[in-house]
């Protein structure tokens, strides 16, 4: 029973590998559930980055918010085991329910079109560290795909930890049709890591929709002149050199920071800003490819 696994998870820092029984049979059942779940989802978008601190989760949250606002049925799955932040960005406290038949987990409904599930649901304390090895992470991601009642979706946005470790690899193995969106900032130290993410996508043969440059020019609130906090243009140059689509550049906007802290993604706002207009361009460039 999935709810028993969640109860055990909360008692054992969320480790889904605590469940016993016939491993081979359970694995086959899990694969069947994953296949059934994915069959109801049109597009799976995997947001990844080469390093932390580039705003990957912020892009994931606002991408999901923007798609839901446009009328698309959207799911947002946060499997950033060691730093889940999606719940906070969306103002959620309760993150999982059990279906009436107690067989599946129910994601939290943010609005009419947006559902969210986060690994933070397995944590007794939001500041608790999850100390898992690879198999536990794999089991958790498989459950979040196959044992969550996502229903019919136009999009499933997947926010995984930065890098090229267990979590990204598990996502690709279990969702082979996932399409990558890579997030970077303009400076070379980030771009050198994002090239590793590009290499990862090519190695595992995951189609990449393109590259998003985050935290670009910041406009001075006094003189309105742009300030290149992290240089500029690096994302577009990297996309061109690597043969990727450049999805767009997002300006550094303090309202994105405050909206994330307040639990309301900036893309839910009604008043257009330079950031929301730039983000709309990114979303349009993604939709054009689909």
C-alpha positions, 0 to 999 in steps of 0.5 A, spaced: 500 500 500 502 506 498 500 510 504 503 505 508 510 506 504 509 514 506 507 512 513 514 508 513 517 514 510 515 519 515 518 515 520 524 513 517 526 520 513 522 518 507 526 512 505 521 508 500 526 502 500 524 500 507 518 496 504 519 488 504 516 483 499 517 480 493 522 485 489 521 483 482 514 482 483 513 489 486 518 492 480 514 489 475 507 492 478 511 499 479 513 499 472 506 497 470 503 503 474 508 508 471 506 506 464 499 507 466 500 514 469 505 516 463 500 514 458 495 520 461 500 525 460 501 529 453 508 532 455 513 531 460 518 537 461 524 535 465 528 542 468 535 541 470 541 545 471 549 543 471 549 547 478 545 549 484 543 557 485 541 558 478 534 559 479 532 552 476 526 551 481 524 558 480 523 557 473 520 550 474 515 553 478 513 559 474 513 555 468 508 550 471 504 557 473 504 560 466 502 553 463 496 553 468 494 560 467 494 559 459 489 553 461 493 547 460 492 541 465 499 541 469 502 537 474 509 539 478 513 534 481 519 536 485 524 531 486 529 535 489 531 530 495 536 535 498 533 541 497 526 541 495 523 548 495 517 548 490 512 547 496 514 554 499 514 557 492 507 555 491 505 557 499 503 549 500 504 546 507 500 540 506 502 536 500 499 529 499 493 526 500 491 519 500 486 516 495 479 514 497 481 507 496 488 508 499 492 505 493 494 512 490 497 519 493 493 525 491 497 531 489 495 538 492 491 542 487 494 549 487 488 552 482 483 549 477 489 547 472 495 546 477 497 540 481 503 539 485 507 533 489 513 534 493 519 530 496 518 535 502 511 531 503 516 525 506 519 530 511 516 531 518 520 537 519 521 542 513 528 543 516 530 536 516 535 533 512 534 527 507 540 522 508 539 517 502 543 513 498 541 512 490 536 506 491 532 510 496 532 516 491 530 511 485 524 508 489 521 515 491 522 518 484 518 511 481 513 512 486 512 519 485 511 518 477 507 511 478 503 512 485 501 519 484 494 520 481 496 525 476 490 524 472 489 527 465 495 532 464 497 536 458 504 537 462 508 534 467 514 539 469 519 535 473 524 539 478 530 535 480 536 536 483 542 540 479 548 535 476 548 529 473 547 524 479 542 519 481 535 523 481 536 526 473 538 519 471 532 516 474 527 521 471 530 519 464 530 512 465 523 512 468 520 517 463 524 516 457 520 521 453 521 527 457 524 533 454 529 537 457 529 544 459 536 547 461 537 553 466 543 557 467 546 564 469 550 568 464 557 567 467 562 562 465 563 558 472 555 556 471 556 555 463 562 550 464 557 546 469 551 547 464 555 544 458 556 538 463 548 537 463 548 538 455 553 532 455 548 528 460 542 529 455 546 527 449 549 521 453 542 519 455 539 521 448 534 525 451 531 531 447 533 538 449 528 543 448 533 548 449 537 553 454 534 558 458 538 564 461 536 566 468 538 572 472 541 576 466 541 584 466 538 587 473 535 594 472 538 599 477 532 602 481 534 609 481 537 610 474 534 604 470 540 603 467 542 595 466 547 592 470 550 585 468 551 582 475 553 575 472 555 578 465 551 577 459 550 573 453 553 567 455 547 563 455 545 565 447 553 563 446 553 557 449 546 554 446 549 556 439 556 553 440 552 546 443 547 546 437 541 548 442 535 552 441 536 558 446 529 559 449 530 566 452 534 570 457 530 572 464 532 579 467 534 579 474 528 581 478 527 582 485 520 581 485 521 574 483 525 573 489 519 576 494 514 572 490 517 566 491 518 567 499 511 569 499 508 563 496 505 566 489 509 565 483 510 571 479 507 568 473 500 568 477 500 576 477 496 580 472 500 586 471 506 585 466 513 586 467 519 586 464 520 579 467 513 576 466 514 578 458 521 575 458 518 569 461 512 569 456 517 568 450 520 562 454 514 559 454 512 561 447 518 558 444 517 551 448 510 551 446 512 552 438 516 546 439 511 542 441 
